[in-house]
Amino acid sequence: MKKFFFSVAAVATLTVLAGCVKEAAKPELQDQTPSIVSFQVNLPSSLTKAWGDGTTVDELYVGVYSADGATFYDKVSTTTTPIAINNGSATFQVSLVKGLSYKVAFWAQKGGNTVAQGVPAYTVDLAGKTITANYPTSANTYSALSNNEAWDAFYAVVSVENVQAQVSESVTLSRPLAQINVLASDADVSAAALLGATFATSAVTVSNVPTQLNLLSGELGETRVNAVFSPAACTGESFKEGYKYVAMDYVFAAAQESNKSVTIGVDLTTAQNSFTVANVPVKPNYRTNIMGNIFTSAAAFEVEVAPAFQGNNDVEISEGPEVTGISVKTPPTNTTYYYGEMDEVAFRTGGLEVIKTYSNAQTEVIPVADLDFSDIELVEGDQEITITWGSFETTQEITLVEGTGVGAPDMTSGWWTAFSGYYDVAPEVETAIAMDLYAASPLVENYHTPVVVLAN
């Protein structure tokens, strides 16, 4: 087991930093002489595997901000040149003004254009307080290989409150990423080999992956993509007793466990094998292991979520998350109903989207055919329709109007420019449509006021 230590270091002059400080007039701030703050940054000590041991990480970015995050001190931050990590360590020291408070963010990654020619795994924007993952997608002009440790990275943000004397802090970084592993049992690999099938490369696509991390809040951005990691060689080394690696990739993951759809493609000597595993749980700094007989059978999988790359938390993926409620995502295109002398009006579902929400915050559109709707009361005005799916309910507001004129009474409406609302006509029910003829005075004509009734 290896242990890596990263301490943090870059010294800035007080004159640069003090020029940005607006709190100098506060009476409690008596001493604005600098105080040296040193950070020792440590990667987790439980790094035990070739994939996930953190040894590829070789550069450290540090951002220094005011306590409220509004001010970025670029002169004391590693904005353009990161700190080199040599032999598993680096040092960062900074002069901070006594009596003030700060936030300091750390990001450690593999440097260089490491996932595709000219494309780094992550774009670091300390001034913008963001880390952007340059995931390959079907729309990108480049492809990035699967099974690449260059996607591994570590992160932390610390608060330095009311700086006084010299301070030395120890900070432990952790992954804001989930490591997704595809593992085949030794028995499965052996059985496939007896049939002449061995695997050389593998590819992985992970659905709905966030692309951006906020350095100060730790929150993930709203943009989501399907990360498409292209085929790359897989060593087939042992993961743990009884299993071998087939594929490995890293993706941003939310602090609250969420589910992804993971599609795995394996290049066999005899054929191409591709399959999708739904409802795969992912969490930051957790290892998610998709284990099963992937070569001789793709029918059953076990998913293990290992916190901090140690311990076990087994999840049966077939069970999936629970539904917690339903809601209207998109209302119907037409929510205004015109009615006459009829017994009933049918609820119009055109354009309607109702979603169910799972316990992991994911959502899914419910087919309209699976929904039930309460009856519409033929009373003019607004009313709520109850939409039911199983034991869950939600509502949609509609408006009923008992009749409407078509066109302007002074006959200024042009031909085929004025239309009534839609009227529902129940089967076997006669519906009367009235037409009032308007005429100018003195009478000139009235044959330009036709009524056309169209039936759908």
N, C-alpha and C positions, 0 to 999 in steps of 0.2 A: 504494500500500500504506500503510495507516495503522497506527500503533503506539500502544497505549494503556498508560498506566502508572497503577497503583493503589498509593499508599503507604498505610500503615495508621495511624490515630491516635485515641487516647482516653486521657486521663490520669486515673489513679486515685490517691487518697491512700494513703500507705504504711500508715496505721493500720488501714484496712479489710483490706488484704491480709495484713498481718503477723498479724492476729488469727486467721487461718485456718491459719497455719503451725505444724505440729507438730514440725518438725525442729529447732527453735531450740536444743534441748538438746544437739545433736550437737557434739562438741568441735571438729570441723573448721570449724564455722560461726562465724567470729570477727566478721564484720561484717554487720549486718542493716540497714545503711543502703540506701536505694533506689538502683537503677541504671536509668536511662532506656533502654528498648529501643525502637528505631524500626524499622518495617518499610516497605519499598517493595514493593508488590505489582504485578506486571506480567501482563497478559494475553499470550498468545502473539502473536508479531509476524507470523505467517504468516496473517493474516486478510485475505482478498482479495475475498470475495464479499459481495453485499448480504445474502444468507442465510448467516450464519456469520461476520460481521465483528465481532460482539461489541458493537456500538454500542448495542444496546437495554439492556444491563446498566447499571443506574443506582444500585444500593445494595449496600453491603458489610456483612456480619455478621462479627464476630470473637468467638471464644470462647477464653478463657484457662483452662487446666487445670493441675493438678499433673502432674508428669512421668509418674506412673502412671495418669493419667486419672481417678483416684477423686474428686478434688475439683474442683468448678467454681467459679471466682471470678466470680460474677455482677456484682459491683460494678465490675469492671474490664473487663467484656465488654459488647458491644453487644446486650444481651438483648432490649430492647424497641424501641429506636430505632436502626436501622442507620445507618451512615455514608453520607452522600450522596456520590455520585460526580459531580463537576462537571468538565466539559471533559475527561473521561477520566482523572481522578485523584482520590485521596483520601489522607488521612494518618492513621496510627494510631501513637500513642506510649503506652507503658504503663510504670509504675514497678514493677519486679520486685525481689524481695529478693536481695541478693548471696549467692552460695554455694548457692542452690537452683536446681533445674531445672524447666522448664515445657514444656507443649505448647500451641501456639497454632493454632487452626483458622480458616480463612478461607472464606467463601462469598459469591460475588457473583452477583446475579440482577437481573432486571427487577422493580421494585417494584410494589405495588398488586394489585388483583384483576384480573389481566390475561388469564386464559384463559376465564373465564365470569363472569357477574354474581355478585359476592360470593365468588368462588373464586379464590385465587391459584394460580399454577403450582406453587409449593412452600411447604410449611409448615416454618419453621425453628424447631427446638427445641434451643437451645444447651445448656440444662441437661440435657436428655435425650440430647444428642450425636447427634441425628438430623436428617436432611433427608427429608421425605416428599413425594413427587410425587403431586399430586392428579389422577391420570390419569382421563379420562372412560372409563367402562365401560358395558356394556349395563345394569348394575344401578344406575348413578348417576341422580340426579334432574336432573342438568344435562348439557349437552353442551358440549364444548370443540372449537373449530375446528382443523382442520389448517392447515398452512402458517403457523404462528404463531411468530415469533421469541421470544415471551415464555417459551418453554420452554428457551431457551438459558441456561446457567449455568456458573460456574467455581468451582474448589475447590482447596484445598491445606491441608496440615497440616505444621507445622515444629516441631522440638524446639529449645529454648533450654537448652543444657547449662551448669550451674555458672556462673550469672550473676556477672560480676565488674564490670568497668568498663562504661561506656556502650556499648551495642551497636547497630549499624545493620545490618539484614539486607535482602537483596533476595530476594523470593519470586515465582516464576512460577506462576501458576494454570493449571490445565488443566481440560478438561471431563471430568466423570465420566459423560458422555453420549455416545451415538453419534448422529450426524446421518444420517438415512436419506433419501436423495433418490430420486425417481422421475423418470427423464429419457427424453424421446422424441427420436429422431433428427430432424434438420431434414427429411430426406427423408420420414420417416414423417408428420410434421406437414403437409408440403406435399401428400403423397398423400391424406391424409384431407381436407384443405381442398378439393381438386379434386372430392371426392365429397360436398361440402357438409357435412362434419363438422368442427367446431372445438370446442375444449374451453374451459369457463369455470370450473368448480369441480372439486375433487378431494377425496377422502377416503381415509384410510389407517387400517388396523387392524393392530397389531403384537401378536403372540402372546407370552404368558409373560414379561411385563416386570416386573422388580423394582420395588417402589414406595418403598423406603427405603434411605438411605445412612447408614452410621455415620461421623460426622465424624472420629473419631480413628483408627479402623482402616482406613477406606476400604472396608470390606466392605459388601456389599449384603444386605438382609434376605431372609427366607425367603418372604415374601408375594409372589405373582405374580398379575398380572392381564392380560387382553387389553385393551390400550389402544385405545380406539375414537375416533379423531379425526374429527369430523363434517365434511361438505363445506364448503369455503371457496374463495374466489377464488384462482386461481393466475395469476401474471403472465405466465408463458410466456417469461420472459427467458432469455437464453442462459446456460448453465452453463459450457460450454467449447466450443471449436470443434466444430460438428457436432451439438450437443445443446441442448435447451431443458428448463427445469424443468416438471414436471407436478405434483409434490408434494414436500413437505419436512416432516419432523418429527424431534423429539429424544426419546430414551428412555434411561433408565439402562442401562448395559452393564457386564458383568463384565470384569475385567482379562484373564482368559483368554477368548479369543474363543469366542463361543457363537452358535448359529444360531437364527433366528426365522422364523416364517411371517408373511409380509407380504401383506395383501389390499389391493388398490388399486381404488378406484371412481372413474371419471371421468365427468363430466356433459358429454356431447356435444350439439351442436345437433340431432343426428339420433337419438340413442339413449343409453342408459346402458351403459357398458362397465365390467365388473368382472372382475378376475382375481386369482389368488393365486400368489405366488412362494414356494416352500418353500426351506428351508436357506439363508437369507440371513445371512451372517456379520456380526456387530456387535462393536465394541470401543470402549472409552471414548476420547474425543478423536480418533476416526477418523470419516471420512466414508465411508459405504457408499452406492454409487451403483448403482441398478437401472436398467440401460440396455437399450433395445431398441425394436422396432417395436410400440408398444403400441396404436396406433390401427388399423393395417391388418393386424396379426398379433400374437397373444399367445403364439406358440409357442416363441420362443427369447429368452433374456435373458442378458446378461452382467452380472456383479456385480463392481464394483471397490471395493476397500477402500483408502482413501487415508489414511495415517497423518498426524496433525497437520495435516490439510487440505492436504497437499502430497505429491507423489510418488504412485506407483501400485503397487498389489498386486492383480493381477487374479485372480479366483476364478471358475471355472466352476461355477455352482450345480447343474448337472445331476449332477456327480460326487458331491457331498455328503461328509460325514465318514465315517470308517471305523468299523466295529463292533469294539470291543475286548474284549467279553465278554458273557456272559448270566448272569442270576441270578434267583432266585425272589423276586418282589416280594410276592406274597400266596400263602400255602400253600393246598392244597386244604381245603375245608370239613371233610372227614372223612379223617383220617389213621390211624384205627384199623380194622384188618381182622379180622373173625371168620371162621374157616374150619373146614370139617369134612373129610370124605373127598372131596376134589376134586383135579383135575389141575392147575388153574391159577386164579389170581385176577387180575382185571384192575385196573390202576391207575386210580383215580377222579380225574378232572380237574375235577370241579365246584368252582368258586371259585378254581381255580389261575390265577395270573398270573405269567408269566415275561417278563422284560424284557431287551432288548438295550441295551447302553450304547455310545454312540458316543465317538469321540476328543474331541469337544467337550463331553463330560459330559452331553449330552442322552440321554434314554432313550425307548424305544418298546416297547409290549406286543407280544409275538409271538403270533399266533393259535395256539391249542392244536393245531389240525389240522396245523400245521407242525412240531410237536415229536415226538420219538421218546422212548420210555421203555424202560428195561431191565426184564427180567422180575422178577416178585416171587417170592422164594424162600419156599416154604411151611414156614417154620421160625418157631416162636414166639419173639417178642422184637422188638427194634428192628432196622431195616435201612435202608440208604440206597438210594434209586432214582436212577439216573443219567438225567438229562434232557438230550437232545442236540438242538441246532439247528445244522445245517451242521457246521462243524468245532469248534463251541463246546459245552462241557458245564457243567452245574451239578448239584446233588443236592438231593433232598428226603427227609427222614426219615419213615418210617412205622412202625407197630407192628402185629404180628400176634398175635392171641389165638386159641387153639384152641377155645374154647367159653365160653359164659357163661350163668349162670342168669338167669331173668327173674322178678322179683318176690321178695317176702320168703318164706322157708320157713314162717313162722308165719301165712301167709295174710292179713297186714295190708295188703298192697298193694291199692288200690282198682281197680275195673274201668277198664281203658283208661288206666292210669297208669304201667305198667311195660312197657318194651319192650327187646328185645334189640338188639344192634348189627346192622349190615347184613351179610348173608352174600352173597357172590358165587357164583352158580351158573352154571357153564360150560354151554354148549349140549350137549345129548345126555349130560349127566352127572347121575346120580342122586345126590341129597343127602339124607341121613337127618337128621331132626330128632327128638330124643328129648324126651318129656314125662314128668316125674316128678310123680305125684299125692301131695300132702301132705294129711294128715288130722289133725284134732285128736284128742286122747285124753281122755275116751272119744270114739269116733267119732260125729260129728254129721252131717257132710256133706262131700262133696268135689266137688260139681258146680260150684263157683265157681272152678275152676282150668282154664279153657279155654285153648287155644292157637290163635291165628289166624295164618295164614300169608298175607302179602300179596305179590303179585308186581308188580314195576314193569316 
